Amino acid sequence: MTKEKTEQEAYLQLAAACAQAEHCEQEMRDKMKRWGMAPEAQNRVVERLTKERYIDNERYARAFVKDKVRYNKWGRRKVQQALWMKRIDDDIQQRVLDEIDDEEYLKVLVPLLKQKRKSIKAANDYELNQKLVRFALSRGFDYGIIRQCLDVDEEMDIDDEMD
């Protein structure tokens, strides 16, 4: 059985973790809960980490959104769901999600759909498009932007056939 950490030990360990990478308040609370710390002690440690700017949920959310869109190729809805699971405030979520550049968003979705199109087996174009839409929806992209990308892609295919 491990002994319960003191507030100072928890603070030092969590500050070191926050200095290494961005973490949100909920992640820190979860760690302290696993360590068996009392809720009052957790509040004091989180308050101190926040005051000393080791924890900043908005800064964390910005980095999280940027990484998930760029590297994991997630859409807004999936990112928003993940932020909700990490208990980031709704106003911070909305502010950070609104900062996603639409052009960069399209630069993520278009190649993703093109790559997926190569691996899909479908009897006709309708079935192919349905599978692509389901795939993109599962990645958290909105139907409107998916449709827009597929329409542009179909127009490019028609232009290629005419050449």
GULUMDREN-28470 format. One line per field, with one value per residue: y, z, x negated of N, C-alpha, C, O, CB in turn; residue in one letter. Coordinates in steps of 0.1 Angstrom, whole numbers, plus 5000, padded with zeros to 4 digits. Glycine has a CB too. Layout:
% GULUMDREN-28470
n_v: c(Y|...)
n_w: c(Z|...)
n_u: c(X|...)
ca_v: c(Y|...)
ca_w: c(Z|...)
ca_u: c(X|...)
c_v: c(Y|...)
c_w: c(Z|...)
c_u: c(X|...)
o_v: c(Y|...)
o_w: c(Z|...)
o_u: c(X|...)
cb_v: c(Y|...)
cb_w: c(Z|...)
cb_u: c(X|...)
tidren: c(A|...)
//
This chain:
% GULUMDREN-28470
n_v: c(4988|5022|5052|5081|5111|5142|5176|5193|5175|5165|5189|5196|5174|5176|5201|5197|5179|5196|5214|5200|5193|5205|5205|5199|5212|5192|5168|5170|5169|5143|5128|5134|5124|5097|5093|5094|5118|5143|5161|5189|5194|5189|5210|5232|5226|5227|5253|5267|5258|5269|5296|5301|5297|5272|5256|5262|5263|5274|5279|5252|5241|5254|5244|5217|5216|5225|5205|5182|5187|5192|5170|5146|5147|5154|5165|5195|5187|5163|5171|5190|5173|5159|5179|5185|5161|5165|5184|5211|5245|5256|5282|5286|5264|5271|5295|5288|5268|5284|5297|5280|5279|5281|5275|5259|5238|5227|5219|5198|5180|5175|5160|5138|5127|5120|5102|5082|5075|5059|5035|5025|5002|5002|4998|5017|5053|5067|5049|5050|5077|5078|5062|5077|5100|5090|5081|5106|5120|5104|5112|5136|5158|5184|5179|5197|5208|5185|5176|5198|5195|5170|5176|5194|5178|5159|5176|5181|5156|5152|5173|5163|5140|5152|5163)
n_w: c(5000|4991|5006|5015|4996|5006|5006|4997|4984|4964|4950|4941|4924|4905|4895|4883|4863|4848|4839|4820|4800|4786|4808|4819|4844|4853|4847|4866|4889|4888|4890|4916|4930|4925|4941|4965|4978|4999|4990|4997|5000|4974|4961|4971|4961|4934|4931|4938|4917|4896|4902|4900|4873|4862|4855|4831|4818|4794|4778|4777|4762|4738|4728|4727|4709|4686|4682|4679|4656|4636|4638|4645|4629|4635|4636|4644|4661|4673|4687|4704|4719|4732|4747|4764|4779|4793|4810|4804|4805|4788|4776|4771|4755|4732|4724|4717|4698|4678|4669|4651|4620|4590|4565|4571|4583|4561|4547|4561|4560|4532|4520|4537|4530|4504|4507|4521|4502|4484|4497|4500|4491|4468|4453|4437|4429|4447|4470|4476|4483|4506|4524|4527|4538|4563|4574|4577|4594|4616|4624|4634|4618|4604|4587|4566|4557|4550|4528|4511|4506|4493|4470|4457|4452|4434|4413|4405|4396|4374|4358|4353|4338|4314|4303)
n_u: c(4992|4994|4982|5001|4998|4983|4995|4974|4957|4973|4978|4952|4946|4967|4963|4938|4947|4964|4946|4932|4952|4983|5011|5044|5067|5084|5070|5050|5064|5075|5052|5044|5066|5063|5040|5051|5057|5073|5103|5103|5076|5068|5081|5066|5040|5045|5054|5030|5013|5026|5025|4998|4994|4989|5010|5033|5063|5073|5050|5041|5063|5061|5036|5043|5064|5052|5032|5049|5064|5045|5026|5039|5060|5087|5121|5141|5163|5155|5132|5144|5160|5140|5128|5149|5150|5128|5135|5134|5143|5173|5174|5146|5141|5157|5145|5119|5123|5135|5113|5101|5087|5104|5094|5071|5085|5099|5077|5069|5091|5097|5073|5076|5100|5094|5074|5088|5107|5093|5090|5115|5140|5166|5198|5209|5209|5226|5227|5200|5197|5214|5201|5177|5187|5198|5173|5160|5177|5174|5149|5155|5161|5182|5214|5220|5195|5182|5198|5193|5166|5166|5182|5166|5144|5157|5162|5136|5129|5146|5137|5111|5117|5127|5105)
ca_v: c(5000|5034|5062|5093|5122|5154|5187|5198|5165|5166|5202|5195|5164|5181|5213|5191|5174|5207|5221|5191|5194|5212|5196|5207|5211|5179|5158|5171|5164|5129|5122|5135|5115|5083|5093|5094|5131|5148|5171|5202|5195|5189|5224|5241|5224|5232|5268|5272|5256|5279|5310|5302|5295|5259|5251|5273|5256|5280|5276|5238|5239|5259|5234|5205|5217|5226|5192|5172|5190|5191|5157|5134|5150|5154|5176|5203|5180|5153|5179|5196|5162|5155|5190|5183|5150|5170|5194|5225|5254|5258|5294|5284|5255|5278|5305|5281|5262|5294|5301|5271|5285|5273|5270|5248|5228|5221|5213|5185|5171|5171|5149|5127|5120|5115|5089|5071|5071|5049|5022|5021|4994|5005|4994|5029|5066|5070|5041|5055|5090|5075|5057|5088|5109|5083|5082|5120|5122|5097|5119|5148|5169|5187|5174|5207|5209|5172|5177|5208|5188|5159|5182|5200|5166|5154|5185|5179|5143|5155|5181|5154|5131|5159|5166)
ca_w: c(5000|4991|5016|5009|4994|5013|4996|4991|4975|4952|4943|4934|4914|4895|4889|4873|4851|4840|4833|4809|4790|4791|4814|4823|4858|4855|4847|4878|4900|4886|4896|4931|4935|4925|4952|4977|4985|5002|4980|5001|4997|4959|4957|4975|4952|4920|4932|4938|4904|4887|4905|4895|4859|4858|4849|4825|4809|4780|4771|4774|4752|4725|4723|4725|4696|4675|4679|4674|4643|4627|4638|4646|4619|4641|4633|4655|4670|4681|4696|4714|4728|4741|4757|4774|4787|4802|4818|4800|4804|4775|4769|4766|4743|4720|4720|4711|4685|4668|4664|4641|4606|4580|4554|4576|4585|4548|4543|4568|4555|4518|4519|4545|4522|4492|4511|4525|4490|4477|4504|4501|4480|4467|4440|4429|4435|4459|4481|4480|4490|4519|4532|4530|4548|4576|4579|4581|4605|4628|4627|4640|4609|4602|4574|4555|4552|4543|4515|4503|4501|4483|4458|4450|4447|4423|4402|4400|4389|4361|4350|4349|4327|4302|4297)
ca_u: c(5000|4986|4987|5007|4988|4986|4998|4962|4952|4982|4975|4939|4947|4976|4956|4928|4954|4969|4934|4929|4962|4995|5021|5056|5070|5091|5060|5043|5074|5076|5039|5045|5076|5056|5031|5059|5057|5087|5108|5099|5062|5067|5084|5055|5029|5049|5054|5016|5008|5032|5020|4984|4996|4986|5022|5041|5072|5074|5037|5042|5073|5055|5026|5050|5072|5042|5026|5058|5068|5033|5019|5049|5070|5101|5130|5145|5172|5148|5124|5153|5164|5128|5126|5160|5146|5117|5142|5130|5155|5180|5169|5133|5142|5162|5135|5108|5128|5137|5100|5096|5087|5112|5085|5064|5095|5101|5064|5069|5102|5096|5064|5081|5110|5088|5067|5098|5113|5084|5091|5129|5146|5180|5204|5212|5205|5235|5223|5187|5199|5220|5190|5168|5195|5197|5160|5156|5185|5168|5138|5159|5163|5196|5219|5219|5181|5179|5205|5186|5153|5170|5187|5154|5137|5164|5160|5123|5129|5153|5127|5100|5122|5129|5092)
c_v: c(5012|5044|5074|5104|5134|5165|5191|5188|5165|5178|5201|5185|5169|5193|5208|5186|5185|5215|5213|5193|5201|5201|5205|5204|5197|5167|5158|5166|5149|5122|5123|5126|5101|5082|5093|5107|5136|5159|5185|5204|5196|5204|5233|5239|5229|5247|5273|5270|5266|5293|5311|5298|5282|5253|5263|5265|5261|5277|5261|5235|5243|5249|5221|5205|5217|5212|5182|5174|5187|5176|5145|5135|5148|5166|5183|5195|5170|5160|5185|5185|5159|5166|5189|5172|5155|5181|5208|5233|5256|5271|5293|5275|5263|5288|5299|5274|5272|5299|5292|5278|5276|5267|5258|5236|5220|5214|5200|5175|5166|5159|5136|5119|5114|5102|5078|5066|5059|5035|5017|5013|4997|5002|5006|5042|5070|5062|5047|5068|5088|5070|5068|5097|5102|5084|5096|5124|5116|5104|5133|5160|5171|5183|5184|5208|5196|5172|5187|5202|5178|5165|5188|5188|5160|5163|5183|5166|5145|5163|5172|5145|5139|5163|5156)
c_w: c(5000|5001|5008|5008|5002|5002|4989|4981|4962|4944|4935|4922|4902|4888|4879|4861|4842|4833|4820|4797|4795|4797|4819|4838|4861|4856|4861|4890|4900|4892|4911|4937|4935|4937|4965|4985|4988|4993|4984|4998|4981|4955|4960|4965|4938|4920|4931|4924|4894|4889|4899|4880|4854|4850|4844|4814|4795|4772|4767|4762|4738|4719|4720|4711|4684|4671|4674|4660|4633|4626|4638|4636|4624|4637|4646|4666|4679|4691|4707|4724|4738|4751|4768|4784|4797|4811|4816|4799|4790|4768|4764|4754|4731|4715|4712|4698|4674|4662|4653|4627|4597|4569|4559|4579|4572|4543|4550|4562|4541|4516|4526|4537|4510|4495|4514|4512|4483|4484|4505|4488|4480|4454|4431|4436|4448|4471|4486|4488|4504|4529|4536|4540|4562|4582|4585|4593|4618|4633|4634|4631|4607|4588|4563|4549|4545|4529|4506|4497|4490|4470|4450|4444|4435|4411|4396|4392|4375|4352|4344|4337|4314|4295|4288)
c_u: c(4991|4991|4992|4997|4993|4989|4985|4956|4960|4979|4963|4940|4956|4970|4945|4935|4959|4957|4930|4939|4974|5005|5032|5058|5076|5080|5053|5051|5075|5064|5040|5055|5071|5047|5038|5059|5072|5091|5103|5084|5060|5070|5073|5043|5033|5049|5039|5010|5013|5027|5006|4983|4990|4998|5029|5050|5073|5061|5037|5051|5068|5045|5033|5057|5062|5036|5037|5063|5057|5028|5029|5060|5085|5108|5134|5153|5164|5138|5132|5157|5152|5126|5137|5156|5135|5122|5137|5143|5160|5175|5155|5133|5146|5152|5124|5112|5131|5124|5094|5098|5094|5104|5077|5073|5097|5088|5062|5079|5100|5086|5069|5091|5104|5081|5077|5105|5106|5087|5106|5134|5161|5185|5207|5208|5213|5230|5209|5188|5205|5209|5180|5175|5194|5184|5156|5165|5180|5156|5142|5161|5178|5201|5217|5205|5177|5185|5197|5173|5156|5174|5175|5146|5143|5162|5146|5122|5135|5143|5116|5105|5124|5116|5086)
o_v: c(5013|5045|5077|5106|5137|5162|5193|5192|5164|5177|5204|5188|5167|5194|5213|5187|5184|5221|5218|5193|5202|5190|5217|5195|5191|5158|5147|5159|5143|5112|5113|5121|5093|5071|5091|5107|5133|5166|5193|5215|5203|5209|5242|5249|5236|5254|5283|5278|5270|5300|5322|5296|5281|5246|5273|5261|5253|5274|5257|5228|5236|5245|5215|5196|5211|5209|5174|5165|5181|5171|5135|5126|5141|5177|5179|5197|5170|5156|5184|5188|5157|5163|5191|5174|5149|5188|5215|5228|5256|5270|5298|5278|5262|5289|5304|5274|5269|5305|5295|5282|5264|5256|5248|5224|5208|5203|5191|5163|5154|5149|5125|5107|5103|5092|5067|5054|5050|5025|5006|5016|4995|5002|5004|5041|5075|5068|5047|5070|5094|5074|5068|5102|5109|5086|5097|5131|5122|5103|5141|5171|5162|5183|5180|5209|5197|5169|5184|5204|5177|5160|5186|5190|5156|5158|5184|5166|5139|5160|5174|5142|5133|5165|5157)
o_w: c(5008|5004|4997|5016|5004|4990|4977|4970|4951|4932|4923|4911|4890|4876|4868|4850|4830|4823|4811|4786|4808|4792|4822|4844|4871|4864|4866|4899|4910|4899|4918|4948|4945|4942|4976|4997|4980|4987|4975|4993|4977|4946|4952|4961|4932|4911|4924|4919|4885|4879|4895|4875|4842|4840|4850|4804|4785|4760|4756|4753|4728|4708|4710|4703|4674|4660|4664|4653|4623|4615|4631|4634|4618|4634|4657|4678|4691|4703|4719|4736|4750|4763|4780|4796|4808|4818|4826|4793|4780|4756|4753|4744|4720|4703|4702|4688|4662|4651|4647|4624|4595|4565|4552|4577|4572|4537|4546|4560|4538|4510|4522|4536|4506|4488|4510|4511|4477|4477|4510|4477|4490|4444|4419|4448|4457|4482|4498|4498|4514|4540|4547|4549|4571|4594|4596|4602|4629|4644|4638|4636|4608|4578|4552|4537|4535|4519|4494|4486|4481|4459|4438|4433|4425|4400|4384|4381|4365|4340|4333|4328|4303|4283|4282)
o_u: c(4982|5003|4988|4989|5005|4986|4985|4952|4955|4979|4962|4934|4953|4972|4944|4930|4958|4960|4924|4934|4976|5006|5031|5053|5072|5081|5049|5047|5075|5065|5037|5053|5073|5045|5032|5061|5081|5082|5100|5080|5051|5063|5070|5037|5024|5045|5037|5003|5006|5024|5002|4972|4986|4996|5031|5045|5074|5062|5033|5048|5070|5046|5029|5056|5065|5035|5033|5065|5058|5025|5026|5068|5093|5102|5131|5151|5167|5137|5128|5157|5154|5122|5134|5159|5134|5115|5135|5153|5152|5173|5152|5126|5140|5150|5120|5104|5129|5124|5084|5109|5091|5106|5075|5069|5098|5089|5054|5076|5103|5090|5067|5091|5108|5082|5075|5108|5112|5085|5108|5131|5168|5178|5206|5204|5208|5229|5206|5182|5201|5209|5175|5168|5191|5182|5151|5160|5180|5152|5133|5162|5186|5193|5213|5204|5169|5179|5196|5170|5149|5171|5175|5141|5136|5160|5145|5115|5130|5142|5111|5097|5122|5115|5075)
cb_v: c(5000|5040|5066|5097|5125|5159|5198|5201|5151|5165|5214|5190|5151|5185|5222|5180|5165|5217|5222|5176|5179|5219|5189|5203|5222|5176|5160|5185|5171|5125|5130|5150|5115|5081|5105|5083|5142|5154|5171|5204|5182|5180|5228|5238|5209|5227|5273|5264|5241|5279|5312|5292|5307|5249|5243|5284|5255|5295|5279|5230|5246|5273|5232|5202|5230|5236|5186|5172|5205|5200|5156|5133|5140|5153|5171|5215|5173|5144|5190|5202|5150|5154|5204|5180|5138|5175|5190|5225|5267|5258|5306|5278|5244|5286|5313|5270|5253|5306|5302|5257|5288|5281|5281|5252|5234|5232|5222|5187|5179|5183|5153|5132|5131|5125|5093|5077|5083|5053|5024|5033|4978|5020|4987|5030|5077|5066|5027|5058|5099|5064|5045|5096|5111|5068|5078|5130|5118|5082|5122|5152|5166|5202|5170|5220|5212|5160|5182|5221|5182|5150|5194|5208|5155|5152|5200|5179|5132|5163|5192|5145|5125|5172|5169)
cb_w: c(5012|4976|5025|5018|4979|5022|5003|5002|4982|4957|4953|4944|4919|4901|4900|4880|4856|4850|4843|4814|4785|4779|4826|4815|4862|4845|4836|4881|4898|4872|4891|4935|4925|4912|4951|4986|4977|5017|4980|5017|5002|4953|4965|4989|4951|4917|4945|4948|4899|4889|4920|4903|4852|4870|4859|4818|4815|4781|4780|4787|4755|4727|4735|4736|4696|4678|4693|4684|4641|4632|4649|4660|4607|4656|4626|4651|4663|4672|4688|4708|4720|4732|4750|4766|4779|4794|4833|4787|4810|4777|4779|4778|4746|4724|4732|4721|4688|4674|4675|4641|4602|4574|4549|4590|4590|4537|4546|4583|4556|4509|4524|4558|4518|4486|4524|4534|4480|4478|4518|4502|4482|4470|4443|4425|4425|4455|4477|4467|4482|4517|4525|4517|4543|4574|4568|4569|4603|4624|4615|4651|4595|4604|4575|4561|4564|4551|4517|4512|4513|4489|4461|4460|4458|4426|4407|4412|4397|4363|4358|4361|4331|4305|4308)
cb_u: c(5010|4986|4975|5020|4988|4974|5005|4952|4952|4997|4974|4928|4953|4989|4949|4920|4966|4976|4922|4929|4965|5002|5015|5069|5080|5101|5050|5039|5088|5077|5027|5048|5089|5049|5022|5054|5050|5086|5123|5101|5054|5078|5097|5050|5026|5063|5060|5008|5011|5048|5020|4975|4989|4981|5031|5033|5086|5076|5025|5046|5086|5048|5016|5060|5080|5031|5021|5071|5073|5022|5010|5055|5068|5100|5143|5153|5183|5139|5117|5165|5168|5116|5127|5173|5141|5105|5141|5121|5152|5195|5170|5124|5153|5175|5130|5102|5141|5144|5090|5104|5072|5123|5076|5057|5108|5105|5052|5072|5115|5091|5050|5087|5121|5078|5058|5108|5114|5070|5086|5138|5144|5183|5217|5227|5206|5250|5222|5179|5208|5231|5182|5165|5209|5202|5150|5159|5200|5165|5129|5150|5156|5199|5233|5223|5171|5185|5220|5182|5146|5181|5197|5145|5136|5179|5162|5113|5137|5166|5121|5095|5136|5136|5082)
tidren: c(M|T|K|E|K|T|E|Q|E|A|Y|L|Q|L|A|A|A|C|A|Q|A|E|H|C|E|Q|E|M|R|D|K|M|K|R|W|G|M|A|P|E|A|Q|N|R|V|V|E|R|L|T|K|E|R|Y|I|D|N|E|R|Y|A|R|A|F|V|K|D|K|V|R|Y|N|K|W|G|R|R|K|V|Q|Q|A|L|W|M|K|R|I|D|D|D|I|Q|Q|R|V|L|D|E|I|D|D|E|E|Y|L|K|V|L|V|P|L|L|K|Q|K|R|K|S|I|K|A|A|N|D|Y|E|L|N|Q|K|L|V|R|F|A|L|S|R|G|F|D|Y|G|I|I|R|Q|C|L|D|V|D|E|E|M|D|I|D|D|E|M|D)
//
